Amino acid sequence: MYKGWKTTASLLVASTLLLSACSTETEETATPVDLKNSSSEVTLASDMSKNPEAAKKRNDTFIAGMSSPQGVFNPYFYHNGWDGNVTSVLFGSLVDVDKSGKYIPSLAEKWVLSDNQLTYTFTLKKGLKFSDGSPLTADDVAFTLTMLHDKTYDGETDVSQVQIKGGQDYKEGKATSISGIEVIDPLNIKITTEKVNALSLQILGGPVLSKAYYGKNYSPGNLDHLRTLHGAPVGAGPYKLEKYIPGQEVRTKANEHYFAGKPAIENFIYKVTTSDTNLQLFQTGETDYDGFTANPDNFEQLKSLGFANINVMTSSAYSYLDVNHKRHLKDKNVRQALMYGIDRKQIVDATFRGYGEVANEPISPISWAFTPDINPYDFNQQKAKELLDAAGWKAGADGIREKDGQKLKLTLLTRKGNDALITIAKQNLQDIGIVLEVEVMDFNAMLDKMEKGDYDLSSVSTPGMVDPAESAQNFLSTIADNGYNNPAIDQLILQGQSTLDIDKRKPIYQKLFKELNEDVPSIFLWYRKSMTAHNGRIQGLEPNAYTGIIGDLPKLKIQ
Amino acid sequence: MAIYVLRRVLNMIPILIGVSVIIFFVFAMTPGDFVDSNQKLTPERQAELRALYGLDKPVLERYFIWMGNVLQGDFGYSMQHQIPVTSLLNQYLWNSFMIAVATLFLTWTIALFIGVFSAVRQHSWFDALVTLGVFATMSFPSFFLGLLLIKFFAVDLHWLPVGGMISTGSQTTGWAYVWEVAKHMILPVIVLTVLGVGSLTRYFRTNMLDVIRQDFVRTARAKGLKEKVVVYKHALRNALLPAITLLAFELPGLFAGAIITEKIFNWPGVGQIHMQALEIRDYPVLMGLTMLLSMLTIVGNLLADIMYGVADPRVRIK
């Protein structure tokens, strides 16, 4: 299962490649980007005769660009989202995500949830095999989940969120196996959890590691052998690793044991590219697919190539200003005043030049949980001033608002490259009597300051998100470390997590997001768009926000 | 001489220890750590991971653990690549080295010739043109020059590849492989040479001009030696002496990687690894690479002194 990125360093670059939207082929020809119709646009190749020789000659190989794989090709150990992409190709998972972010069976034939929503029974497809030809059975699933509970497991998958029965005992060494994991027969496995959690399925239905291969020499507390295998993965994905050349390429070959049949394209290669020259590589036919910085110049250039199919998609993430609720901004009126008082539309237009839109709720418009029925907080400084007055912040002699002898000064933490946000927000806030002090720093330094509570606002983005619960839980008072605490919101969040039925969850989330829009726990900024292009000779590729190109990979063809 | 060298080598030990203390603490004091970079982790899991990585221990203790391992030849595991730091550096270091050596050779050869010629013909047309050219190339930003060359030679003319070290998916071996890598090296080496040759040319020219005015050159001329012998035997040799120091100082540069140029040409060099390690706070890699470069700097320094002594009897230490 595609699990989003693991490191934030790759976050910004990654967004161009991984985030996208449900692709509906709306137009045959290019149109200017239409902000009203936000989810996705496809521009098809207009003149395939312009396709460069280099690409035409390559009739059994698909080359996709990516930023920086690091060679940790194990879905539970990588620290870098690019390695995550590679593992998605090499490892099949029980459950996958479709283009609208809903769970669908993959290696699993089906899964059944007990009435109390605590017990999951997975049934595997018949005849599954790993890329080395060995059978994939329920034992392998059990091994994978057990390994995640090992006390020396230091990867970033947090299996404790699922609360499998007996998992903690195993971790602490009190038991030699996990009582909640029960292999019924080679095709069926039952997992008993102790808490209803909508996110559990993502973890339980994740990639499967071979017990025979990865579990060799395994004893609790000893993952040493497994760690030596990061460079020689064995999985059940559509492709298997042929060769990794550090800093250059990840070469894979079609897996003849893949459950849905061997993919038609024999070779799939991830080539390391950078945003400086990925357009040139694409233009000369050295790559077939890449993600590009979404802006009008790149779009025009790609269009003029003639052989490019261009996808412009809204990301599944959103950007916001994290709010420190322990200082001036604990007052809802002040937070709302910021929403009204900052011209977010102008910031978005200046930053993305048509390839972004204003966010007003903490969920992407491509999610099934998105609700359009909310306050858009259109730029209105008069309203902002009224809200500040109501909150008791009155303009002082120098025009700066004060209350109880304190001036209304806010500190904003941000990374480099947020020029529009800094300049426009500073000016806007000055106009309504607020001083904004900006500190520019690198990401880890920013997180450190946030942890210490030494800030008022901090400009961040979420990673790509599949389930609305991932976004919602950040506002839970037990998880939010910025001091946000709203019992009514807490209750809605827990309610949304406590069932897996989308029809039941939808109204809960719509209500939740409406209330969050009203309560403004953070200053919502924007959804950005990403732009990808692929060579027109690759047939059947419709990149989307949740699975990137990986969902389509097994069924691609080269014309 | 042997004792002098030995003393200098022993001297390196306290210097390296001092350097390691400074670097370790500076990195440790940089806000945020490796675990911070993943936003998706819960605070409990973050604490667990810090304990597993040993990041929860006091900085001083971490330093001694690290130092203890290094003394046993263990530079630790890269946190993000999950392989030993030495293997990681081995994967990338030599790629940077290849480019750097080719660049060094070209830069020095070109700079030497041009510098000497323009010194001998000071105030000539040639000299004026060289001076102009030198300042022009020095002021080029590397990314601009790189992108310009890519546009001309790769995109428009298709003579050379856009970037990378080999053609994607290439199966070549032996000489075909060497040729392929060489073709990919051409553009990055040109960029780095053009950028580096300017200042070095000025350096040789100035040295040469200094020497040419000295008394022993005049004596040589007075003896009736041919101008060629005066310039290339007497003057040039002396003018090259200070260059020895400069050359030895290039040693760490051979392994440091050229971050911007490597990035533009997708060259799998060590510069990228260094930057990434810094961003993600991959302490073992940061420490390993920085220590290697410090050591090379110190060794380069030592080599400079020794070579100077060999070349110039006047400064030889008894």
Chai-1 contact restraints between the chains, C-beta under 6 A:
chainA,res_idxA,chainB,res_idxB,connection_type,confidence,min_distance_angstrom,max_distance_angstrom,comment,restraint_id
A,K6,B,N38,contact,1.0,0.0,6.0,A-B,restraint_1
A,T7,B,S37,contact,1.0,0.0,6.0,A-B,restraint_2
A,T8,B,S37,contact,1.0,0.0,6.0,A-B,restraint_3
A,T8,B,Q39,contact,1.0,0.0,6.0,A-B,restraint_4
A,A9,B,E279,contact,1.0,0.0,6.0,A-B,restraint_5
A,A9,B,I280,contact,1.0,0.0,6.0,A-B,restraint_6
A,T61,B,G169,contact,1.0,0.0,6.0,A-B,restraint_7
A,I63,B,T168,contact,1.0,0.0,6.0,A-B,restraint_8
A,Q70,B,Q80,contact,1.0,0.0,6.0,A-B,restraint_9
A,Q70,B,H81,contact,1.0,0.0,6.0,A-B,restraint_10
A,V72,B,Q82,contact,1.0,0.0,6.0,A-B,restraint_11
A,H79,B,Q80,contact,1.0,0.0,6.0,A-B,restraint_12
A,D154,B,L49,contact,1.0,0.0,6.0,A-B,restraint_13
A,D154,B,L52,contact,1.0,0.0,6.0,A-B,restraint_14
A,E156,B,N38,contact,1.0,0.0,6.0,A-B,restraint_15
A,D158,B,R45,contact,1.0,0.0,6.0,A-B,restraint_16
A,H230,B,Q82,contact,1.0,0.0,6.0,A-B,restraint_17
A,P246,B,Q91,contact,1.0,0.0,6.0,A-B,restraint_18
A,G247,B,P268,contact,1.0,0.0,6.0,A-B,restraint_19
A,Q248,B,M165,contact,1.0,0.0,6.0,A-B,restraint_20
A,Q248,B,P268,contact,1.0,0.0,6.0,A-B,restraint_21
A,I269,B,T168,contact,1.0,0.0,6.0,A-B,restraint_22
A,I269,B,G169,contact,1.0,0.0,6.0,A-B,restraint_23
A,K271,B,T168,contact,1.0,0.0,6.0,A-B,restraint_24
A,V272,B,N266,contact,1.0,0.0,6.0,A-B,restraint_25
A,T274,B,K263,contact,1.0,0.0,6.0,A-B,restraint_26
A,D276,B,I264,contact,1.0,0.0,6.0,A-B,restraint_27
A,T277,B,V162,contact,1.0,0.0,6.0,A-B,restraint_28
A,T277,B,G163,contact,1.0,0.0,6.0,A-B,restraint_29
A,Q280,B,I150,contact,1.0,0.0,6.0,A-B,restraint_30
A,Q280,B,V155,contact,1.0,0.0,6.0,A-B,restraint_31
A,Q280,B,V162,contact,1.0,0.0,6.0,A-B,restraint_32
A,L281,B,V162,contact,1.0,0.0,6.0,A-B,restraint_33
A,T284,B,V162,contact,1.0,0.0,6.0,A-B,restraint_34
A,N444,B,G32,contact,1.0,0.0,6.0,A-B,restraint_35
A,N444,B,D36,contact,1.0,0.0,6.0,A-B,restraint_36
A,N444,B,S37,contact,1.0,0.0,6.0,A-B,restraint_37
A,N444,B,R281,contact,1.0,0.0,6.0,A-B,restraint_38
A,A445,B,P31,contact,1.0,0.0,6.0,A-B,restraint_39
A,A445,B,G32,contact,1.0,0.0,6.0,A-B,restraint_40
A,L447,B,G32,contact,1.0,0.0,6.0,A-B,restraint_41
A,L447,B,D36,contact,1.0,0.0,6.0,A-B,restraint_42
A,D448,B,P31,contact,1.0,0.0,6.0,A-B,restraint_43
A,D448,B,G32,contact,1.0,0.0,6.0,A-B,restraint_44
